[in-house]
Amino acid sequence: MNFTIADYSIFFTIVGLTVVAAFLGSRWRAPDFSKIAEWSIGGMKFGALIVWFLMGADIYTAYSLIAIPGAAYSLGGFILYSVVYGSISYPFLYIVATKFYRIAKRKGYITAGDYVRDRFDSDVLALLISLTGIVSMLPYIALQIVGIRYVLDAMGFPTIPSFVIAYIIVAAFVSLSGLRGPALSSLIKDVVLWGVILTVIITLGIRFEGFGPIFAQVGPSHYLIPSKLIVGYITLALASGISWLLFPNLLVGLLGSKSEDVIKKNSVFLPFYQVWLLFLAIMGLIALANNLVPNNISSLAFPYVLSAYFPTTFVAIAFAGIVIGSMVPAGLQSLGAANLITRNIYLGIINKRATEKQQVFWGRVAVFIMIIASLIFALVPAASGLIFFLLTFSYAWLLQTLPAIIMSMYWYSLDKYSVTAGWVVGTGLVTYGLITVGFASSLLPWFYYIYVGFLGLVVNLTTVLVVHLIVKILKVKVTSKLTPQELQ
């Protein structure tokens, strides 16, 4: 496209305002960053509106803007699993997240690793769960980076240098502002993207006199899920739906809430963002029906729809929205992983007497470590395919922490030996399964195309039950630093 100087000015103004807002987060509400909770989870002071924007910015990211239209273009109806799992996730969060929040606020926890350490009286298990969260963030942050590749190309920017500059800026504002940076910048990000998506869907709906002609032109065969993928569709939707609390970045946003009531309200109102996914899937169908995407590169579906039907000024605004829709969530994801590094590796293993100031310092260092590692990950072959699979890798590994984090809140006699054995077997199977398909998918053709994360969780839970029975029979002593009353 032939962007004008005015278009570039608009693009950089929107991106620049978002970055400035993120840096100004360091001064928002006069935080005391000598305290780790103030830096890492905003001191648990955010109200319902801020958390709504913050969680929306965290959940609906470059994955939504690039991967959903791309998957609708190439996979058709299968991508609607992403709409289905949201309907599972929010009721699940309403119940489970509020319980975790209550325990964390009472005990001063900042990460899931903090909870696991006390719940099972085990630094080793806490370390394993934390490492899972850290590793799982790499493909998630890489997804945000890869998601803006085509925007940068379309605007004529050199891709790799642009990646590096954008994400070093992300690391800088997160390091300086902690959670307050992404929280403040999420207001701009979400307002821009709501405006862009509603404008696109209304304008194209009028242009095509409804989307019936598009659906008819694509044909019903594209919407139907192939029979061989039915098991994969169901297991991917179910597994994704129950795993949101396990994501370190989402937990950061939830713990930033000032009360359980804030979490409950957002579990009710955050589903409004789900309409994005349907609208964006339609963009992929428009690109397919009108043969807009060169060389069938599915991730170009949304950018090329914008380019085909809108003036360059609007495209520049939309592209700016995609870029900040990548940077803001990446900031939250790097912060979530940095909290785990700080609390459960540095404080938990290396220096158990670390002061809060030392924790904040190493948290800031850890943010840069995560961003740099994710930039490297974004360049490996596994990150160059259909990018929505990158997110499903994260889900698959994080699902293996479900017994340690979620089940343990309700099953007090659950022991560390059972949970550790289940984690080892489940994580091993997930990693093996991804290797067998060359990290090009998360569905296993050698087992009915089942979602690898779901299969890992089934084996994980089976192992937990068997080992727990053995522990009971052998009367092995188990301990916990939390009483049953503290888990209420």
C-alpha positions in Angstrom: 0.0 0.0 0.0 1.0 3.6 -0.6 0.9 5.2 2.8 1.2 8.9 3.0 3.2 11.0 5.5 -0.1 11.7 7.3 -0.8 8.0 7.6 2.5 7.3 9.1 2.0 10.2 11.5 -1.3 8.8 12.7 0.3 5.4 13.1 3.2 6.6 15.2 0.9 9.0 17.2 -1.3 6.1 18.3 1.6 3.8 19.1 3.5 6.7 20.8 0.6 7.6 23.0 0.2 4.0 24.1 3.9 3.8 25.0 3.8 7.1 26.8 0.8 6.0 28.8 2.7 2.8 29.7 5.6 4.7 31.0 3.3 7.1 32.9 2.0 4.1 34.8 5.1 4.4 37.0 3.5 7.6 38.5 -0.1 6.5 38.5 -1.6 6.6 42.0 1.9 7.3 43.5 3.0 3.7 43.8 5.7 2.6 46.3 7.9 0.4 44.1 10.0 -0.6 47.0 7.3 -3.2 47.6 7.1 -6.1 45.3 3.3 -6.4 45.4 3.0 -2.7 44.3 5.2 -3.3 41.3 4.1 -6.8 40.3 0.3 -6.8 40.9 -0.5 -3.1 41.3 -1.0 -3.5 45.1 -4.3 -5.3 44.4 -6.0 -1.9 43.9 -7.7 -1.9 40.5 -11.4 -1.5 40.2 -13.8 -3.3 37.8 -13.4 -0.9 34.8 -9.6 -1.0 34.8 -9.6 -4.7 35.3 -12.1 -5.1 32.4 -9.8 -3.2 30.0 -6.7 -4.9 31.5 -8.0 -8.4 31.1 -9.5 -7.6 27.7 -6.1 -6.4 26.6 -4.5 -9.5 28.0 -6.9 -12.1 26.5 -7.8 -10.5 23.1 -4.5 -9.9 21.5 -2.6 -10.3 18.2 -3.9 -13.9 18.4 -7.4 -12.5 17.9 -6.5 -9.9 15.2 -4.2 -12.1 13.0 -4.6 -15.7 14.0 -8.4 -15.9 14.1 -9.0 -14.5 10.6 -6.1 -16.6 9.3 -7.5 -19.8 10.8 -11.0 -19.0 9.5 -9.4 -18.6 6.1 -7.5 -21.8 6.2 -9.4 -24.1 8.6 -13.0 -22.8 8.4 -15.4 -23.8 11.2 -12.7 -25.4 13.3 -11.6 -22.0 14.6 -14.9 -21.5 16.3 -13.5 -23.6 19.1 -12.1 -20.2 20.3 -15.6 -18.9 20.8 -16.7 -22.1 22.5 -14.0 -22.2 25.1 -14.7 -18.6 26.2 -18.2 -19.8 27.2 -16.5 -22.4 29.4 -13.8 -20.1 30.8 -15.8 -17.3 32.2 -18.1 -19.4 34.5 -15.1 -21.4 35.5 -13.2 -18.2 36.4 -16.2 -16.9 38.3 -15.9 -19.8 40.7 -12.3 -20.8 40.8 -10.5 -17.4 40.4 -12.4 -15.8 43.2 -11.3 -18.7 45.5 -7.7 -18.4 44.5 -7.8 -14.6 44.9 -9.2 -15.0 48.4 -6.4 -17.3 49.4 -3.7 -15.2 47.7 -4.8 -11.9 49.3 -5.0 -13.5 52.8 -1.5 -15.1 52.5 0.2 -12.4 50.4 0.8 -14.6 47.3 1.9 -13.0 44.0 2.3 -16.1 41.8 0.8 -19.6 41.6 4.2 -20.8 42.6 3.9 -19.0 45.9 0.6 -20.8 46.6 2.0 -24.2 45.5 5.1 -23.8 47.7 2.9 -23.4 50.8 0.1 -25.7 49.8 2.5 -28.7 49.4 5.3 -27.5 51.6 7.7 -28.1 48.7 10.1 -25.7 47.0 10.8 -28.3 44.3 7.2 -28.6 43.2 6.8 -24.8 43.3 9.9 -24.6 41.1 8.5 -27.1 38.6 5.1 -25.3 38.4 6.9 -22.0 38.0 9.2 -23.2 35.2 6.2 -24.5 33.4 4.6 -21.1 33.5 7.8 -19.4 32.4 8.4 -21.8 29.4 4.8 -21.6 28.4 5.0 -17.8 28.1 7.7 -18.0 25.4 5.4 -19.1 22.6 2.6 -16.8 23.9 4.9 -13.7 23.7 6.3 -15.0 20.4 2.8 -15.1 19.1 2.4 -11.4 19.8 5.7 -10.7 18.0 4.9 -12.9 14.9 1.4 -11.4 14.8 2.7 -7.9 13.8 5.2 -9.2 11.2 2.8 -8.7 8.3 1.8 -5.3 9.5 5.4 -4.2 9.6 6.0 -5.6 6.2 3.0 -3.9 4.7 4.1 -0.6 6.1 7.6 -1.0 4.7 9.4 -1.4 8.1 12.4 -3.7 8.4 10.9 -6.6 10.3 13.6 -7.9 12.7 14.9 -4.4 13.7 11.3 -3.3 14.2 10.6 -6.4 16.4 13.6 -5.6 18.5 12.9 -1.9 19.0 9.2 -2.5 19.8 9.8 -5.2 22.3 12.8 -3.6 24.0 10.4 -0.6 24.6 7.9 -3.1 26.0 10.5 -4.5 28.4 11.4 -0.9 29.4 7.9 0.3 30.3 7.1 -3.0 32.1 10.3 -2.9 34.0 9.7 0.7 35.1 6.0 0.7 35.7 5.2 -2.9 36.6 1.5 -3.8 36.2 0.4 -0.2 36.1 2.1 0.3 32.7 0.0 -2.3 30.8 -3.1 -1.4 32.8 -3.0 2.3 31.8 -2.0 1.6 28.1 -4.7 -1.1 27.8 -7.3 1.8 27.9 -5.9 3.2 24.6 -5.4 -0.3 23.1 -8.9 -1.5 23.7 -10.6 1.8 22.6 -8.7 1.8 19.3 -9.4 -1.9 18.6 -13.1 -1.7 19.5 -13.4 1.3 17.2 -11.5 -0.5 14.4 -13.4 -3.8 14.6 -16.9 -2.2 14.9 -16.1 0.1 12.0 -14.9 -2.8 9.8 -17.8 -5.1 10.5 -20.5 -2.4 10.0 -18.9 -0.9 6.9 -18.4 -4.3 5.2 -21.8 -5.5 6.3 -23.3 -2.5 4.5 -21.1 -3.0 1.5 -22.0 -6.7 1.0 -25.6 -6.1 2.1 -25.1 -8.5 4.9 -22.7 -11.4 5.0 -25.0 -14.0 3.5 -23.4 -13.6 0.0 -20.0 -14.2 1.6 -21.2 -17.3 3.3 -22.8 -18.6 0.2 -19.7 -17.9 -2.0 -17.4 -19.7 0.4 -19.7 -22.7 0.6 -20.9 -24.8 3.5 -18.1 -27.3 3.1 -15.7 -24.8 4.5 -17.7 -24.3 7.7 -18.1 -28.0 8.5 -15.5 -29.5 10.8 -14.0 -32.6 9.2 -15.1 -35.8 11.0 -11.5 -36.7 11.7 -11.1 -33.4 13.6 -14.2 -33.7 15.8 -12.3 -35.2 18.7 -9.6 -32.5 18.4 -12.2 -29.7 18.3 -14.0 -30.9 21.4 -10.8 -31.6 23.4 -9.2 -28.3 22.4 -12.2 -26.3 23.4 -12.7 -28.0 26.7 -9.0 -28.0 27.7 -8.6 -24.4 26.7 -11.7 -23.4 28.7 -10.5 -24.7 32.0 -6.9 -23.5 31.8 -7.2 -19.7 31.9 -6.4 -19.4 35.6 -3.2 -21.3 34.9 -1.7 -18.5 32.8 0.7 -16.4 34.7 -0.3 -13.2 32.8 -4.0 -13.7 33.5 -3.3 -14.4 37.1 -1.4 -11.1 37.3 -4.5 -9.3 36.1 -6.8 -11.1 38.4 -4.6 -10.5 41.4 -4.5 -6.8 40.5 -8.2 -6.6 41.4 -9.1 -4.8 44.7 -11.8 -7.4 45.6 -13.4 -10.7 44.7 -16.4 -8.7 43.5 -14.3 -7.1 40.8 -13.4 -10.6 39.5 -17.0 -11.7 39.5 -18.2 -8.6 37.6 -15.5 -9.1 35.0 -16.4 -12.8 34.6 -19.9 -11.5 33.6 -18.9 -8.6 31.4 -15.6 -9.8 29.8 -17.6 -12.1 27.4 -18.6 -9.0 25.5 -15.1 -9.3 24.0 -16.1 -12.6 22.5 -18.0 -10.9 19.7 -14.5 -9.8 18.4 -13.8 -13.4 17.5 -16.9 -13.9 15.4 -16.4 -10.6 13.6 -12.7 -11.4 13.0 -13.6 -14.9 11.7 -15.9 -13.3 9.2 -12.9 -11.2 8.0 -11.1 -14.5 7.1 -14.1 -15.6 5.1 -14.2 -12.3 3.2 -10.6 -12.7 2.3 -11.2 -16.3 1.1 -14.4 -15.4 -0.9 -12.7 -12.6 -2.7 -9.3 -14.3 -3.2 -7.5 -11.4 -1.4 -4.6 -13.3 0.1 -1.5 -13.8 -2.0 0.1 -17.3 -1.9 -2.5 -18.5 0.6 -0.6 -17.0 3.5 -3.5 -17.2 5.9 -2.1 -14.7 8.5 -2.4 -12.0 5.8 -6.2 -12.3 5.8 -7.2 -9.4 8.0 -4.5 -7.0 6.8 -5.5 -7.6 3.2 -9.2 -7.2 3.9 -8.3 -3.8 5.4 -6.1 -2.9 2.5 -8.8 -3.9 -0.1 -11.8 -2.1 1.3 -10.5 0.9 3.4 -8.5 4.1 2.7 -4.9 4.1 3.8 -5.6 6.5 6.7 -8.0 4.0 8.3 -5.6 1.1 7.6 -2.9 3.0 9.4 -5.1 3.3 12.4 -6.0 -0.3 12.3 -2.4 -1.4 11.9 -1.5 0.8 14.9 -4.2 -1.0 16.8 -2.7 -4.4 15.8 0.8 -3.3 16.9 -0.3 -2.0 20.3 -2.6 -5.1 20.5 0.7 -7.0 20.4 2.8 -4.9 22.7 0.5 -4.4 25.6 -0.3 -8.1 26.1 3.3 -9.0 25.6 4.1 -6.7 28.5 1.6 -8.5 30.8 2.9 -11.9 29.7 6.5 -10.9 30.4 5.5 -9.5 33.8 3.7 -12.7 34.7 6.8 -14.8 33.8 9.1 -12.3 35.5 7.1 -12.7 38.8 7.6 -16.4 38.7 11.4 -16.0 38.1 11.6 -13.5 40.9 9.5 -15.1 43.5 10.0 -18.8 42.8 13.5 -19.0 41.5 15.4 -16.0 42.9 13.5 -15.8 46.2 12.5 -19.4 46.5 15.9 -21.0 45.5 18.7 -18.5 45.2 18.2 -16.0 47.9 15.5 -16.8 50.4 16.3 -13.7 52.5 16.0 -11.3 49.6 14.4 -7.9 50.5 11.4 -6.6 48.6 13.6 -4.0 46.9 15.9 -6.8 45.7 12.9 -8.7 44.4 11.7 -5.7 42.4 15.2 -5.2 41.0 15.4 -8.8 39.8 11.8 -8.7 38.6 12.8 -5.9 36.3 15.8 -7.8 35.0 13.6 -10.9 34.5 11.3 -8.8 32.2 14.2 -8.2 29.8 15.2 -11.8 30.0 11.7 -13.0 28.9 11.4 -10.4 26.1 14.8 -11.3 24.7 14.1 -15.1 24.9 10.7 -14.6 23.2 12.3 -12.6 20.4 14.7 -15.5 19.8 11.8 -18.0 20.0 9.8 -15.9 17.4 12.5 -16.6 14.8 12.5 -20.4 15.1 10.6 -22.5 12.5 7.8 -23.5 14.9 6.8 -19.8 15.1 6.5 -19.3 11.3 3.4 -21.5 10.6 -0.2 -21.1 11.4 0.3 -19.0 14.4 -2.8 -19.8 16.4 -1.2 -23.1 17.2 1.5 -21.2 19.2 -1.1 -20.4 21.8 -2.3 -24.0 22.0 1.3 -25.1 22.9 1.1 -22.8 26.0 -2.3 -24.2 26.9 -1.0 -27.8 26.6 1.9 -27.3 29.0 0.0 -25.2 31.5 -2.8 -27.7 31.7 -0.4 -30.0 33.4 -0.3 -27.6 36.4 -4.0 -27.9 37.0 -3.8 -30.5 39.8 -1.2 -28.4 41.7 -3.1 -25.1 41.4 -6.8 -25.7 41.0 -7.5 -29.3 42.2 -5.5 -28.7 45.4 -7.8 -25.9 46.5 -10.6 -28.3 46.8 -8.9 -31.6 47.6 -7.0 -31.0 50.8 -5.5 -34.5 51.1 -3.8 -34.2 47.7 -0.1 -34.7 48.2 3.0 -33.4 46.5 4.2 -36.9 45.4 1.0 -37.5 43.4 1.0 -34.0 41.8 4.7 -34.1 40.9 4.4 -37.6 39.3 1.4 -36.4 37.3 3.2 -33.3 36.2 6.2 -35.3 35.0 4.1 -37.8 33.0 1.8 -35.2 31.6 4.4 -32.7 30.6 6.6 -35.4 29.1 3.7 -36.7 27.0 2.8 -33.2 25.8 6.4 -32.4 24.8 6.7 -35.8 23.1 3.5 -35.3 21.2 4.5 -31.9 20.0 7.8 -33.3 18.8 6.1 -36.0 16.8 4.2 -33.4 14.8 7.2 -31.1 14.5 5.6 -28.4 16.5 3.5 -27.6 13.5 0.2 -28.5 15.2 -1.2 -29.4 18.6 -3.5 -32.1 17.4 -2.1 -35.7 17.2 -2.9 -37.5 14.0 -1.6 -40.7 15.5 -4.3 -40.6 18.2 -7.6 -39.5 16.6 -6.3 -35.9 16.3 -6.9 -35.4 20.0 -5.5 -32.2 21.5 -2.1 -33.0 23.0 -2.8 -30.9 26.1 -6.0 -32.8 26.9 -4.3 -36.2 26.4 -1.5 -35.1 28.7 -4.0 -34.0 31.3 -5.9 -37.3 31.2 -2.7 -39.2 31.7 -1.6 -36.7 34.4 -4.8 -37.1 36.4 -4.7 -40.9 36.1 -1.1 -40.8 37.4 -2.2 -38.5 40.3 -4.9 -40.9 41.4 -2.7 -44.0 41.2 0.2 -42.4 43.1 -2.1 -40.9 45.6 -3.6 -44.3 46.3 -0.1 -45.7 46.8 0.8 -42.9 49.2 -2.3 -43.6 51.2 -1.6 -47.3 51.3 2.0 -46.8 52.4 0.9 -44.1 54.9 3.6 -41.7 53.6 3.6 -38.5 55.7 2.6 -35.4 53.8 2.6 -31.8 55.0 1.2 -28.4 54.1 1.7 -24.9 55.4 -2.0 -24.2 54.7 -4.8 -25.4 56.9 -8.1 -26.6 55.5 -9.7 -23.4 56.9 -7.2 -21.2 55.0 -8.3 -22.9 51.7 -11.9 -21.8 52.2 
